[in-house]
Amino acid sequence: MDYVSALVPPVVMAVLFIGVIRVIVKTQGGANKAKEDAVVDAALARAEGARQASPKADA
């Protein structure tokens, strides 16, 4: 029975890992993709605007 107790933790971790990968794959794209892309684009635009508005310190 030692082999069963030795194999249980890796099997549990493998099942959980597969579950996490499935969730990641299922949440890519779809209806939320446009919304997520819009949030990222807005954040990048804010960061770019802040970078252009601040004076250059290395000049």
Helices and strands as residue ranges (DSSP letters): H 2-26, H 31-53
